[in-house]
């Protein structure tokens, strides 16, 4: 079934389902037919599979669920359909990216509303760099999504993880011990807004309590970041 679904061969999928073929069967990486229905944004196919017993919270080897695929597509209809079928709104990729982060990144405000209505954690933090859904929405310049996240209690003072980046490893003759290592990350949503020049989101954030004097770990203010970004 998943192989036919990968090709969007819904006629074959329907025939296999009618014969009682296992709809929770997976491909080698754990992907199910319902994942592919989400990928192709085919609600009718998803309905067929769900009625036949497909798991709306099935997880492949990367931690992706059909709901994540729908959020990646920005499909509010498919997201609502899967949530109604019991999909987990707090499913997480192996990277720590939540479905809400994905929806916030792709920018469909109705997807974000649907996930929040079903209990998605607005302040979840991904493991890779300590970012939140609000940071993702701001970084991708989706002010409508930013507004909805703030309405649901998104933390405007959250800060991404600080990591060190070595930018110079060859010592100069006059300073043989010198190695330049600069702190990277450590951004709040407002700093992300400054970096991408999203004035609308910046106004939302300041109205919600963001610190206008915020600075990055290397002591650069939000104002300077905004000026540098043009």
C-alpha positions as CSV (number, residue, x, y, z in Angstrom):
1,X,0.0,0.0,0.0
2,X,2.7,2.6,0.8
3,X,4.5,1.9,-2.5
4,X,1.3,2.7,-4.4
5,X,0.6,5.7,-2.3
6,X,4.1,7.0,-2.9
7,X,3.2,7.1,-6.6
8,X,-0.2,8.7,-5.9
9,X,-1.8,5.6,-7.5
10,X,-5.0,5.9,-5.5
11,X,-6.9,3.5,-7.6
12,X,-4.4,0.7,-6.7
13,X,-4.5,1.9,-3.0
14,X,-8.3,1.6,-3.0
15,X,-8.2,-1.9,-4.6
16,X,-5.6,-3.0,-2.0
17,X,-7.7,-1.6,0.9
18,X,-10.8,-3.4,-0.5
19,X,-8.9,-6.7,-0.4
20,X,-8.0,-6.1,3.2
21,X,-4.3,-5.3,2.7
22,X,-2.6,-4.0,5.8
23,X,-2.7,-0.2,5.6
24,X,-0.3,0.2,8.5
25,X,2.5,-1.5,6.5
26,X,5.6,0.6,6.1
27,X,8.4,1.1,3.7
28,X,12.0,0.5,4.7
29,X,12.2,3.9,6.5
30,X,8.9,3.5,8.4
31,X,6.9,5.6,6.0
32,X,3.2,4.6,5.7
33,X,0.6,5.2,3.0
34,X,-0.9,7.9,5.2
35,X,2.4,9.8,5.2
36,X,2.2,9.8,1.4
37,X,-1.5,10.9,1.4
38,X,-0.3,13.8,3.5
39,X,2.6,14.5,1.1
40,X,0.3,14.5,-1.9
41,X,-2.3,16.5,0.1
42,X,-5.1,14.1,-0.8
43,X,-7.8,14.2,1.9
44,X,-9.9,11.6,0.2
45,X,-7.1,9.1,0.2
46,X,-6.3,10.0,3.8
47,X,-10.0,9.4,4.7
48,X,-9.9,6.0,3.0
49,X,-6.8,4.9,4.8
50,X,-8.0,6.2,8.2
51,X,-11.3,4.3,7.8
52,X,-9.3,1.2,7.1
53,X,-7.3,1.6,10.3
54,X,-4.3,3.7,9.4
55,X,-2.5,5.2,12.4
56,X,-2.7,9.1,12.2
57,X,0.4,9.3,14.5
58,X,2.6,6.8,12.7
59,X,6.3,7.8,12.9
60,X,9.0,7.1,10.3
61,X,12.7,6.7,11.0
62,X,13.1,10.5,11.0
63,X,10.3,11.0,13.5
64,X,8.0,12.4,10.8
65,X,4.3,11.8,11.1
66,X,1.5,12.3,8.5
67,X,0.6,15.5,10.4
68,X,4.1,16.8,10.0
69,X,3.9,16.2,6.3
70,X,0.6,18.1,6.2
71,X,2.1,21.0,8.1
72,X,5.1,21.1,5.9
73,X,2.7,21.4,2.9
74,X,0.8,24.2,4.8
75,X,-2.4,22.3,4.2
76,X,-4.9,23.4,6.8
77,X,-7.6,21.0,5.5
78,X,-5.3,17.9,5.9
79,X,-4.0,19.1,9.3
80,X,-7.6,19.5,10.6
81,X,-8.5,16.1,9.2
82,X,-5.6,14.3,10.8
83,X,-6.1,16.1,14.1
84,X,-9.8,15.1,14.1
85,X,-8.6,11.5,13.6
86,X,-6.4,11.7,16.7
87,X,-3.0,12.8,15.4
88,X,-0.6,13.9,18.1
89,X,-0.2,17.8,17.8
90,X,3.1,17.6,19.8
91,X,4.8,15.0,17.6
92,X,8.5,15.8,17.3
93,X,11.1,15.0,14.6
94,X,14.4,13.5,15.7
95,X,15.9,17.0,15.4
96,X,13.4,18.2,18.0
97,X,11.4,20.2,15.5
98,X,7.7,20.1,16.5
99,X,4.7,20.1,14.1
100,X,3.9,23.6,15.4
101,X,7.4,24.8,14.5
102,X,6.9,23.4,11.0
103,X,3.6,25.1,10.6
104,X,5.1,28.3,11.9
105,X,7.9,28.1,9.4
106,X,5.7,27.4,6.4
107,X,3.3,30.2,7.4
108,X,-0.3,29.0,7.1
109,X,-2.0,30.7,10.0
110,X,-4.9,28.3,10.0
111,X,-2.5,25.3,10.4
112,X,-1.0,27.0,13.4
113,X,-4.5,27.8,14.9
114,X,-5.6,24.2,14.4
115,X,-2.5,22.8,16.2
116,X,-2.8,25.2,19.1
117,X,-6.5,24.5,19.5
118,X,-5.6,20.8,19.9
119,X,-3.0,21.5,22.6
120,X,0.3,22.0,20.7
121,X,3.0,23.3,23.1
122,X,3.6,26.9,22.0
123,X,6.9,27.2,23.9
124,X,8.4,23.8,23.0
125,X,12.2,24.1,22.3
126,X,13.9,22.1,19.6
127,X,17.0,20.3,20.5
128,X,19.3,21.4,17.7
129,X,19.6,25.1,18.6
130,X,17.1,25.8,21.3
131,X,14.7,27.6,19.0
132,X,10.9,28.0,19.5
133,X,8.0,28.2,17.1
134,X,7.9,31.9,17.6
135,X,11.5,32.3,16.5
136,X,10.8,30.2,13.4
137,X,7.7,32.3,12.5
138,X,9.7,35.5,12.9
139,X,12.7,34.3,11.0
140,X,10.5,33.4,8.0
141,X,8.6,36.7,8.2
142,X,5.2,35.4,9.0
143,X,3.7,38.2,11.2
144,X,0.2,36.8,11.2
145,X,1.5,33.6,12.6
146,X,3.6,35.6,15.1
147,X,0.4,37.3,16.3
148,X,-1.4,34.0,16.8
149,X,1.5,32.5,18.7
150,X,1.6,35.5,21.0
151,X,-2.1,35.3,21.6
152,X,-1.5,31.7,22.9
153,X,1.3,32.7,25.3
154,X,4.5,32.4,23.2
155,X,7.5,33.6,25.2
156,X,8.9,36.7,23.7
157,X,12.0,36.5,26.0
158,X,13.0,33.0,25.0
159,X,16.6,32.8,23.7
160,X,18.2,30.3,21.4
161,X,21.2,28.3,22.4
162,X,24.6,30.0,22.3
163,X,27.3,28.1,20.4
164,X,30.9,29.0,19.7
165,X,32.2,29.3,16.1
166,X,35.9,29.4,15.5
167,X,36.6,32.0,12.8
168,X,40.3,32.0,12.9
169,X,42.7,29.1,13.7
170,X,46.0,30.4,12.3
171,X,47.8,32.5,14.9
172,X,49.5,35.7,13.7
173,X,53.3,35.9,14.0
174,X,52.9,38.8,16.5
175,X,50.3,37.0,18.6
176,X,51.0,33.2,18.4
177,X,48.4,32.3,21.0
178,X,45.5,34.1,19.3
179,X,42.5,32.1,18.0
180,X,39.3,33.9,17.3
181,X,36.2,32.2,18.6
182,X,32.9,34.1,18.4
183,X,29.6,33.2,20.2
184,X,26.8,32.5,17.7
185,X,23.1,32.1,18.4
186,X,21.6,33.4,21.6
187,X,18.9,35.2,19.7
188,X,15.5,36.2,21.0
189,X,12.5,36.5,18.7
190,X,13.1,40.3,18.6
191,X,16.7,39.8,17.4
192,X,15.4,37.4,14.7
193,X,13.0,40.1,13.6
194,X,15.8,42.7,13.5
195,X,18.0,40.3,11.5
196,X,15.3,39.7,8.8
197,X,13.9,43.3,8.9
198,X,10.4,42.2,9.9
199,X,9.0,45.5,11.3
200,X,5.5,44.2,11.8
201,X,6.6,41.2,13.8
202,X,9.0,43.5,15.8
203,X,6.0,45.7,16.7
204,X,4.0,42.7,17.8
205,X,6.9,41.5,20.0
206,X,7.6,44.8,21.6
207,X,3.9,45.2,22.4
208,X,4.0,41.8,24.0
209,X,6.9,42.8,26.3
210,X,10.1,42.1,24.3
211,X,13.1,44.1,25.5
212,X,13.9,46.8,23.0
213,X,17.4,47.0,24.4
214,X,18.0,43.3,23.9
215,X,21.5,42.3,22.8
216,X,23.1,39.3,21.1
217,X,25.8,37.3,23.0
218,X,28.5,39.3,21.2
219,X,27.0,42.5,22.7
220,X,25.3,43.7,19.5
221,X,22.0,45.4,20.1
222,X,18.7,44.7,18.3
223,X,19.0,48.2,16.8
224,X,22.5,47.5,15.4
225,X,21.4,44.1,14.1
226,X,18.5,45.8,12.3
227,X,20.8,48.5,10.8
228,X,23.3,45.9,9.7
229,X,20.6,43.9,8.0
230,X,19.4,46.9,6.1
